[in-house]
Amino acid sequence: MGPGQVPGRGGVRVDRIMSGQAQAAADDTLQASDDSGGALIVADELPDGLVVADHAGCVTVFNSAAGRLTGIKPSRALGQDVRHVLPLQDIDGRNWWAHARPYHGLSTRTRHPERSLYLPCGTELLVTVGYVRDPRREARSGWHREPGAVRRIVITMRGAQQRARLERSRADLVSTVAHELRSPLTSVKGFTATLLAKWPRFTDDQKLVMLETVNADADRVTRLITELLDVSRIESGRIEVHRQLVDVPQRASRIIAGRVAAGESPGRFGLEVRGELPETWLDADKVDQILGNLVENALRHGAGTVTTVVEPLRIAGSPGVAVSVRDQGEGIAPESAVRVFRQFWRAKRRGGAGLGLFIVKGLVEAHGGTIAVQQAPGGGAEFRFTMPASTPDFG
């Protein structure tokens, strides 16, 4: 048993063993624990696979997560040579141990950043390696810690499934964006090229129709790019909420008026305000975006009258507001209700990039609210979101 280790359940307890997120400071973390005897954490309680090998390559820690990821029983790995227990290979099939030479490489090396490595069976692992080295004495400069001989190496491992899902999601995003951009850009290019080549041949009315089509398609491209920027901000947690006093029914009325001005029948819409609403301090632009997306979704995928209901609500004992947007269409099947707020979800593939409801959810949650979909009282779908009515100082 190496220095700084005490027996623990399911293997060995190490001075301070980091999770995968903290592996970037592996050498510093473990070295600091040598100096201070920091908090003890049971290796088997870590969510990531953890393997520790001593200066000779003998495995001293092989936690349960490492066993699940590799299919190797921890009891069989302990005391064995780590290079035999984990015969890691790179993507080209080269032996990682022979290529990286962790025990015989540069004495200044402290870690290997996370990378994909493979077991002979083909299992992909995201592996990070950190070094704990012996201190070295320098007579001319006094005592200080410098990288020396390897005392032990610390390996953390994660499964690659989550990364694969993220890569598939990015691929879906690229594919969707390419598909959504192709149609309007083709239209814009076609009409502008035709007008430039044959301008005198067209009447003013024909020119007007083509320019209106180009303008509408340019708006469509702009809207898609805006949605993509919103998705990026939501996923990175960079949504900024600029609060001001907002009259929610008034904002809803403006959204409806805009749809009527765009050609929808006034009889297609309804607006109900129930009870005395509290002062609501929200981001006006984002409230417009939320209401606009929900109303457009109801018009596109629903039927009958689209009714917006605004009412007061108590949220955790504090005042808030609830807004419901209802239609009279077929509604949303219960099995689909859990998916409607995901990226690229589209009912019956009826146009759009499938990002609107994902953005709505992100904007609502940025205000500290919640959103859900259910069956409307008279049939159809009802999207209902709630938001706390923050005070002016937002304290």
Secondary structure as a PSIPRED ss2 file (coil, helix, strand):
# PSIPRED VFORMAT (PSIPRED V4.0)

   1 M C   1.000  0.000  0.000
   2 G C   1.000  0.000  0.000
   3 P C   1.000  0.000  0.000
   4 G C   1.000  0.000  0.000
   5 Q E   0.000  0.000  1.000
   6 V E   0.000  0.000  1.000
   7 P E   0.000  0.000  1.000
   8 G E   0.000  0.000  1.000
   9 R C   1.000  0.000  0.000
  10 G C   1.000  0.000  0.000
  11 G E   0.000  0.000  1.000
  12 V E   0.000  0.000  1.000
  13 R E   0.000  0.000  1.000
  14 V E   0.000  0.000  1.000
  15 D C   1.000  0.000  0.000
  16 R C   1.000  0.000  0.000
  17 I C   1.000  0.000  0.000
  18 M C   1.000  0.000  0.000
  19 S C   1.000  0.000  0.000
  20 G H   0.000  1.000  0.000
  21 Q H   0.000  1.000  0.000
  22 A H   0.000  1.000  0.000
  23 Q H   0.000  1.000  0.000
  24 A H   0.000  1.000  0.000
  25 A H   0.000  1.000  0.000
  26 A H   0.000  1.000  0.000
  27 D H   0.000  1.000  0.000
  28 D H   0.000  1.000  0.000
  29 T H   0.000  1.000  0.000
  30 L H   0.000  1.000  0.000
  31 Q H   0.000  1.000  0.000
  32 A H   0.000  1.000  0.000
  33 S H   0.000  1.000  0.000
  34 D H   0.000  1.000  0.000
  35 D H   0.000  1.000  0.000
  36 S H   0.000  1.000  0.000
  37 G C   1.000  0.000  0.000
  38 G C   1.000  0.000  0.000
  39 A C   1.000  0.000  0.000
  40 L C   1.000  0.000  0.000
  41 I E   0.000  0.000  1.000
  42 V E   0.000  0.000  1.000
  43 A H   0.000  1.000  0.000
  44 D H   0.000  1.000  0.000
  45 E H   0.000  1.000  0.000
  46 L C   1.000  0.000  0.000
  47 P C   1.000  0.000  0.000
  48 D C   1.000  0.000  0.000
  49 G E   0.000  0.000  1.000
  50 L E   0.000  0.000  1.000
  51 V E   0.000  0.000  1.000
  52 V E   0.000  0.000  1.000
  53 A E   0.000  0.000  1.000
  54 D E   0.000  0.000  1.000
  55 H C   1.000  0.000  0.000
  56 A C   1.000  0.000  0.000
  57 G C   1.000  0.000  0.000
  58 C E   0.000  0.000  1.000
  59 V E   0.000  0.000  1.000
  60 T E   0.000  0.000  1.000
  61 V E   0.000  0.000  1.000
  62 F E   0.000  0.000  1.000
  63 N C   1.000  0.000  0.000
  64 S H   0.000  1.000  0.000
  65 A H   0.000  1.000  0.000
  66 A H   0.000  1.000  0.000
  67 G H   0.000  1.000  0.000
  68 R H   0.000  1.000  0.000
  69 L H   0.000  1.000  0.000
  70 T H   0.000  1.000  0.000
  71 G C   1.000  0.000  0.000
  72 I C   1.000  0.000  0.000
  73 K C   1.000  0.000  0.000
  74 P H   0.000  1.000  0.000
  75 S H   0.000  1.000  0.000
  76 R H   0.000  1.000  0.000
  77 A H   0.000  1.000  0.000
  78 L C   1.000  0.000  0.000
  79 G C   1.000  0.000  0.000
  80 Q C   1.000  0.000  0.000
  81 D E   0.000  0.000  1.000
  82 V H   0.000  1.000  0.000
  83 R H   0.000  1.000  0.000
  84 H H   0.000  1.000  0.000
  85 V H   0.000  1.000  0.000
  86 L C   1.000  0.000  0.000
  87 P C   1.000  0.000  0.000
  88 L C   1.000  0.000  0.000
  89 Q E   0.000  0.000  1.000
  90 D C   1.000  0.000  0.000
  91 I C   1.000  0.000  0.000
  92 D C   1.000  0.000  0.000
  93 G C   1.000  0.000  0.000
  94 R C   1.000  0.000  0.000
  95 N E   0.000  0.000  1.000
  96 W H   0.000  1.000  0.000
  97 W H   0.000  1.000  0.000
  98 A H   0.000  1.000  0.000
  99 H H   0.000  1.000  0.000
 100 A H   0.000  1.000  0.000
 101 R C   1.000  0.000  0.000
 102 P C   1.000  0.000  0.000
 103 Y C   1.000  0.000  0.000
 104 H C   1.000  0.000  0.000
 105 G C   1.000  0.000  0.000
 106 L C   1.000  0.000  0.000
 107 S C   1.000  0.000  0.000
 108 T C   1.000  0.000  0.000
 109 R C   1.000  0.000  0.000
 110 T C   1.000  0.000  0.000
 111 R E   0.000  0.000  1.000
 112 H E   0.000  0.000  1.000
 113 P E   0.000  0.000  1.000
 114 E E   0.000  0.000  1.000
 115 R E   0.000  0.000  1.000
 116 S E   0.000  0.000  1.000
 117 L E   0.000  0.000  1.000
 118 Y E   0.000  0.000  1.000
 119 L C   1.000  0.000  0.000
 120 P C   1.000  0.000  0.000
 121 C C   1.000  0.000  0.000
 122 G C   1.000  0.000  0.000
 123 T C   1.000  0.000  0.000
 124 E E   0.000  0.000  1.000
 125 L E   0.000  0.000  1.000
 126 L E   0.000  0.000  1.000
 127 V E   0.000  0.000  1.000
 128 T E   0.000  0.000  1.000
 129 V E   0.000  0.000  1.000
 130 G E   0.000  0.000  1.000
 131 Y E   0.000  0.000  1.000
 132 V E   0.000  0.000  1.000
 133 R E   0.000  0.000  1.000
 134 D C   1.000  0.000  0.000
 135 P C   1.000  0.000  0.000
 136 R E   0.000  0.000  1.000
 137 R E   0.000  0.000  1.000
 138 E E   0.000  0.000  1.000
 139 A C   1.000  0.000  0.000
 140 R C   1.000  0.000  0.000
 141 S C   1.000  0.000  0.000
 142 G E   0.000  0.000  1.000
 143 W E   0.000  0.000  1.000
 144 H E   0.000  0.000  1.000
 145 R C   1.000  0.000  0.000
 146 E C   1.000  0.000  0.000
 147 P C   1.000  0.000  0.000
 148 G C   1.000  0.000  0.000
 149 A C   1.000  0.000  0.000
 150 V E   0.000  0.000  1.000
 151 R E   0.000  0.000  1.000
 152 R E   0.000  0.000  1.000
 153 I E   0.000  0.000  1.000
 154 V E   0.000  0.000  1.000
 155 I E   0.000  0.000  1.000
 156 T E   0.000  0.000  1.000
 157 M E   0.000  0.000  1.000
 158 R E   0.000  0.000  1.000
 159 G E   0.000  0.000  1.000
 160 A C   1.000  0.000  0.000
 161 Q H   0.000  1.000  0.000
 162 Q H   0.000  1.000  0.000
 163 R H   0.000  1.000  0.000
 164 A H   0.000  1.000  0.000
 165 R H   0.000  1.000  0.000
 166 L H   0.000  1.000  0.000
 167 E H   0.000  1.000  0.000
 168 R H   0.000  1.000  0.000
 169 S H   0.000  1.000  0.000
 170 R H   0.000  1.000  0.000
 171 A H   0.000  1.000  0.000
 172 D H   0.000  1.000  0.000
 173 L H   0.000  1.000  0.000
 174 V H   0.000  1.000  0.000
 175 S H   0.000  1.000  0.000
 176 T H   0.000  1.000  0.000
 177 V H   0.000  1.000  0.000
 178 A H   0.000  1.000  0.000
 179 H H   0.000  1.000  0.000
 180 E H   0.000  1.000  0.000
 181 L H   0.000  1.000  0.000
 182 R H   0.000  1.000  0.000
 183 S H   0.000  1.000  0.000
 184 P H   0.000  1.000  0.000
 185 L H   0.000  1.000  0.000
 186 T H   0.000  1.000  0.000
 187 S H   0.000  1.000  0.000
 188 V H   0.000  1.000  0.000
 189 K H   0.000  1.000  0.000
 190 G H   0.000  1.000  0.000
 191 F H   0.000  1.000  0.000
 192 T H   0.000  1.000  0.000
 193 A H   0.000  1.000  0.000
 194 T H   0.000  1.000  0.000
 195 L H   0.000  1.000  0.000
 196 L H   0.000  1.000  0.000
 197 A H   0.000  1.000  0.000
 198 K H   0.000  1.000  0.000
 199 W H   0.000  1.000  0.000
 200 P H   0.000  1.000  0.000
 201 R H   0.000  1.000  0.000
 202 F C   1.000  0.000  0.000
 203 T C   1.000  0.000  0.000
 204 D H   0.000  1.000  0.000
 205 D H   0.000  1.000  0.000
 206 Q H   0.000  1.000  0.000
 207 K H   0.000  1.000  0.000
 208 L H   0.000  1.000  0.000
 209 V H   0.000  1.000  0.000
 210 M H   0.000  1.000  0.000
 211 L H   0.000  1.000  0.000
 212 E H   0.000  1.000  0.000
 213 T H   0.000  1.000  0.000
 214 V H   0.000  1.000  0.000
 215 N H   0.000  1.000  0.000
 216 A H   0.000  1.000  0.000
 217 D H   0.000  1.000  0.000
 218 A H   0.000  1.000  0.000
 219 D H   0.000  1.000  0.000
 220 R H   0.000  1.000  0.000
 221 V H   0.000  1.000  0.000
 222 T H   0.000  1.000  0.000
 223 R H   0.000  1.000  0.000
 224 L H   0.000  1.000  0.000
 225 I H   0.000  1.000  0.000
 226 T H   0.000  1.000  0.000
 227 E H   0.000  1.000  0.000
 228 L H   0.000  1.000  0.000
 229 L H   0.000  1.000  0.000
 230 D H   0.000  1.000  0.000
 231 V H   0.000  1.000  0.000
 232 S H   0.000  1.000  0.000
 233 R H   0.000  1.000  0.000
 234 I H   0.000  1.000  0.000
 235 E H   0.000  1.000  0.000
 236 S H   0.000  1.000  0.000
 237 G C   1.000  0.000  0.000
 238 R C   1.000  0.000  0.000
 239 I C   1.000  0.000  0.000
 240 E C   1.000  0.000  0.000
 241 V C   1.000  0.000  0.000
 242 H C   1.000  0.000  0.000
 243 R C   1.000  0.000  0.000
 244 Q E   0.000  0.000  1.000
 245 L E   0.000  0.000  1.000
 246 V E   0.000  0.000  1.000
 247 D C   1.000  0.000  0.000
 248 V H   0.000  1.000  0.000
 249 P H   0.000  1.000  0.000
 250 Q H   0.000  1.000  0.000
 251 R H   0.000  1.000  0.000
 252 A H   0.000  1.000  0.000
 253 S H   0.000  1.000  0.000
 254 R H   0.000  1.000  0.000
 255 I H   0.000  1.000  0.000
 256 I H   0.000  1.000  0.000
 257 A H   0.000  1.000  0.000
 258 G H   0.000  1.000  0.000
 259 R H   0.000  1.000  0.000
 260 V H   0.000  1.000  0.000
 261 A H   0.000  1.000  0.000
 262 A C   1.000  0.000  0.000
 263 G C   1.000  0.000  0.000
 264 E C   1.000  0.000  0.000
 265 S C   1.000  0.000  0.000
 266 P H   0.000  1.000  0.000
 267 G H   0.000  1.000  0.000
 268 R H   0.000  1.000  0.000
 269 F E   0.000  0.000  1.000
 270 G E   0.000  0.000  1.000
 271 L E   0.000  0.000  1.000
 272 E E   0.000  0.000  1.000
 273 V E   0.000  0.000  1.000
 274 R C   1.000  0.000  0.000
 275 G C   1.000  0.000  0.000
 276 E C   1.000  0.000  0.000
 277 L C   1.000  0.000  0.000
 278 P C   1.000  0.000  0.000
 279 E C   1.000  0.000  0.000
 280 T E   0.000  0.000  1.000
 281 W E   0.000  0.000  1.000
 282 L E   0.000  0.000  1.000
 283 D C   1.000  0.000  0.000
 284 A H   0.000  1.000  0.000
 285 D H   0.000  1.000  0.000
 286 K H   0.000  1.000  0.000
 287 V H   0.000  1.000  0.000
 288 D H   0.000  1.000  0.000
 289 Q H   0.000  1.000  0.000
 290 I H   0.000  1.000  0.000
 291 L H   0.000  1.000  0.000
 292 G H   0.000  1.000  0.000
 293 N H   0.000  1.000  0.000
 294 L H   0.000  1.000  0.000
 295 V H   0.000  1.000  0.000
 296 E H   0.000  1.000  0.000
 297 N H   0.000  1.000  0.000
 298 A H   0.000  1.000  0.000
 299 L H   0.000  1.000  0.000
 300 R H   0.000  1.000  0.000
 301 H H   0.000  1.000  0.000
 302 G C   1.000  0.000  0.000
 303 A C   1.000  0.000  0.000
 304 G C   1.000  0.000  0.000
 305 T C   1.000  0.000  0.000
 306 V E   0.000  0.000  1.000
 307 T E   0.000  0.000  1.000
 308 T E   0.000  0.000  1.000
 309 V E   0.000  0.000  1.000
 310 V E   0.000  0.000  1.000
 311 E E   0.000  0.000  1.000
 312 P E   0.000  0.000  1.000
 313 L E   0.000  0.000  1.000
 314 R E   0.000  0.000  1.000
 315 I E   0.000  0.000  1.000
 316 A C   1.000  0.000  0.000
 317 G C   1.000  0.000  0.000
 318 S E   0.000  0.000  1.000
 319 P E   0.000  0.000  1.000
 320 G E   0.000  0.000  1.000
 321 V E   0.000  0.000  1.000
 322 A E   0.000  0.000  1.000
 323 V E   0.000  0.000  1.000
 324 S E   0.000  0.000  1.000
 325 V E   0.000  0.000  1.000
 326 R E   0.000  0.000  1.000
 327 D C   1.000  0.000  0.000
 328 Q C   1.000  0.000  0.000
 329 G C   1.000  0.000  0.000
 330 E C   1.000  0.000  0.000
 331 G C   1.000  0.000  0.000
 332 I C   1.000  0.000  0.000
 333 A C   1.000  0.000  0.000
 334 P H   0.000  1.000  0.000
 335 E H   0.000  1.000  0.000
 336 S H   0.000  1.000  0.000
 337 A H   0.000  1.000  0.000
 338 V C   1.000  0.000  0.000
 339 R C   1.000  0.000  0.000
 340 V C   1.000  0.000  0.000
 341 F C   1.000  0.000  0.000
 342 R C   1.000  0.000  0.000
 343 Q C   1.000  0.000  0.000
 344 F C   1.000  0.000  0.000
 345 W C   1.000  0.000  0.000
 346 R C   1.000  0.000  0.000
 347 A H   0.000  1.000  0.000
 348 K H   0.000  1.000  0.000
 349 R H   0.000  1.000  0.000
 350 R C   1.000  0.000  0.000
 351 G C   1.000  0.000  0.000
 352 G C   1.000  0.000  0.000
 353 A C   1.000  0.000  0.000
 354 G C   1.000  0.000  0.000
 355 L C   1.000  0.000  0.000
 356 G H   0.000  1.000  0.000
 357 L H   0.000  1.000  0.000
 358 F H   0.000  1.000  0.000
 359 I H   0.000  1.000  0.000
 360 V H   0.000  1.000  0.000
 361 K H   0.000  1.000  0.000
 362 G H   0.000  1.000  0.000
 363 L H   0.000  1.000  0.000
 364 V H   0.000  1.000  0.000
 365 E H   0.000  1.000  0.000
 366 A H   0.000  1.000  0.000
 367 H C   1.000  0.000  0.000
 368 G C   1.000  0.000  0.000
 369 G C   1.000  0.000  0.000
 370 T E   0.000  0.000  1.000
 371 I E   0.000  0.000  1.000
 372 A E   0.000  0.000  1.000
 373 V E   0.000  0.000  1.000
 374 Q E   0.000  0.000  1.000
 375 Q E   0.000  0.000  1.000
 376 A C   1.000  0.000  0.000
 377 P C   1.000  0.000  0.000
 378 G C   1.000  0.000  0.000
 379 G C   1.000  0.000  0.000
 380 G C   1.000  0.000  0.000
 381 A E   0.000  0.000  1.000
 382 E E   0.000  0.000  1.000
 383 F E   0.000  0.000  1.000
 384 R E   0.000  0.000  1.000
 385 F E   0.000  0.000  1.000
 386 T E   0.000  0.000  1.000
 387 M E   0.000  0.000  1.000
 388 P E   0.000  0.000  1.000
 389 A C   1.000  0.000  0.000
 390 S C   1.000  0.000  0.000
 391 T C   1.000  0.000  0.000
 392 P C   1.000  0.000  0.000
 393 D C   1.000  0.000  0.000
 394 F C   1.000  0.000  0.000
 395 G C   1.000  0.000  0.000
